[in-house]
């Protein structure tokens, strides 16, 4: 049974924190330059990053992801998992209120979690193990069909944000999705640190401070410190940067890696490289035969290992990320919970690659097609570099450029040799990325056709293992198997590159991508 006791705000603050509290300024606003607009910031129906990464600014969850990735109390001051793992109970804090001053109750929680379980929504499967949700006063209970160790993490994930039942049900619309859109468009009642103040679709949006938000800042008063956040949509990277340098905005997201070095030298800015869960990799078709029926040389483990050894990841990181990335050490990013990877996978070793190809009987030459995304400068750079790295091994690498829907279709039907891909976690649990990349029954291990019985069995067991130590061991072994079997080209991880005005403090982009303005403040 795992329990969290109520937070004792300020009890653990030392002299350094107290000094920081004295320096914090309240009030004012910040302006955030975005690459795209939000269309529906709703816990259940949002499915685009510009929406997903804003949800927790408006809707608080029962539990929260701490700075170190650990699960912390949120609207619930404590939680307990039953000994058999088949239920989880949470105790709501006293005195919680929505932005309109109405009480946050167990009925609102049941309503919100039942919405989140909607199988028609894009994230309904995250609560697929939940049989029912009930509330009695401030106690909320989730009864499960089977043990599910991911539930605490899901209760700290955007899709379980708490909405006001009374306010949401008043929204127009014939179904939940239509109501969600109408609710978003009409300054919704919120539970998070901010409320919606105004929005001009495709152009701008403004958040205002929620005066009823429950968390306290370092000065003992309720968060957030800012009175508001203003958003402007500027799709062009160069224009976002120019606006930032001119002082017209305070933050510019998605800074091109090519500009990071330049902006790091700007005395008026902080060039932030926030750790992320984003990985860049290339699935390898491991099936015995290609789609056209010809023999597939990539089915041989030694060939896959050889290509990994023949890939100079550090050079790719320099060419594509301008030294802001780092080599993959596992199938998952280092910021993912239960990550295991003591060192970079397959360090550059062309001699080892030649040896493995010879052992595989493939040293007489290989013809391989590398499928890339048309119009992607990064993909073009990757292809050119790999072509040059692999040519001395007798590998004739040919390029096939396709659009994104075609690349996805080729992945699903196995009509590829190797292709470019990327991934970023949506939830603070390794099951999502591990299932996507390695579990055969879920999209044939990211389309590779790799089917390892030990890995599959471990993954299935881990999804109901409630002993944290045993689950950690299962994930360690899965990562060891995956690294050795090399169903991917393991390339690199990349950070979130965000440029911030020196006058702004404590803005954070989390490893899952969420924009956290709750503790941001600006010096006056």
Phi, psi and omega in degrees: 000131182247131181231148169241129177278160178304144178290137174254092186299129176086346184295327184261007182286125176265191183298320181298318180293321180296321177298318179299319181298323180294332184275342185292135177254136177260155176094179182078180180221170175232154178244127188245121179269119184252156177277340183207162182267160170276147178245328174202102179273087182225136183302328187268320191254352175295135177218012177240146182305320179299339175268310185303319187283357177253349189302314185287351171287334182254330186231116180280150178256165180296321177238167184227155173272120180286173182300329180265011179090349180289152178281131181236163176298148175233240173299332173270128181280344178200160174212158179217133175262131181298154182303327180271001177074008187258010172202156176223131182245141181229145178248119179288149174294155175281146171077015180292141180223150170282173182297337179272004178092352178285153184288142170273118186241172176300327178297322177295322179294313178301314179301314183293317181287327174294322173300314183296336179275000182304115183293344179278343180281159184293343184241012183303328182293340181294335177248027183297338181275355183276125179276314179199159178237130180228160178219141174226104186064232180268008179259126179245135181234130172255118176266132187251151176289327177206161179304141182215102184289351181276347188302314177304320178294321180292328178287356173249015184252152187311324187288349177254020174301145187267124179248160179282119179300313184298316182289319182295319183293341177279346182294148179285157179134149183269349178212176186298321181294319178293321178296321180299318179294315179295322179298314180296323184284352186233052175045073187295153169289134187233165178243352183272189185290344182229163172239163175279124180265313181197164178201135170244107187309130177081356187231306187206165179202147179227134172256146173241153180299133174275111184291348183254011182295144192276331187284144178259146177275184182292342178270006178086351179265164185290143173285163358278169178282324182283151173281336181186168176229127177253134181246137173235138181268118179226094185296329185280126183301312184297322180291321176302317182293317179299318178297322179293313181295332179277355180081013180277338174227161182259335183220139173232124182268169177049056174291128176302138182301331179295341182259356185299313181300315179300310184289335176296335180269002179275116186295342181269358186233160168246120179267102184268134172243086184286133177303140181229174174258016184278128176235146174247125186212176179223109176300140178247129178289113184261004182293154182297326180234151175285173181299330181277002177093353180283159180295138182257109180295338182284353174291339180280122181305319183294329177291317179296317178296319180300315180296325176294317178294331182278359182258115179278092184297322181296325176292319177298319179298321178292317184288319188264317186255001181054045176067021176266344181268184176210152183297147174293141177245000184195177173291343180242162179291159179293340180275358181275139177302141179067019174299138172225121179184092186291342182204162179303140180283136175051066176301150186303121182206082183298330179292318176298322179296316179298319180298315181294320178295322178296317179297331179275356183071026183245021182275003178271002179119143179226140172254118182230138176259131180249112183270125183236169179273120180301134179087355180271117178294323180296316180296320179297319178295317179300313182299310183300317180294315180295321179302317180287323180291324186269341183303318179299343179271000182086016180267120177265099184266121179250147182259144172231113182261128182222166174278172187297316178300322180292320178299317178297320180294318178296322177298316183291326183259005176076022183265064180197163169263297177219141176217160180284149177199165175216165182207145168219137181294149171257336182233156183272058178205142184286349184298325184295306182290324181292319177296319182294314186276331191237339186275119188298323184288350176251093177061031175050051177052070182047039173080001185284339186080003180291128187223092183252117187296319180296317178299312181300318181294318178296319181297316179297318180294321183294336182285352175230010181275115183265353176275112184303322182293318179294320179295322177299318178296320179298318180289325176299313181295319178300319180291325176295315180299312185297318180298316182292326184278339174048060173281003178230161154276115179278111186257269187204162172260150177232148178272174168271116182266114184228130178259133188230139175300143180297340181280353183252135181238149167069017167286139182224140164251122186285164178303336177273357176102346185297138175275120183248106179258001192296330181245013178286146176209160181236139178287136183260000000 
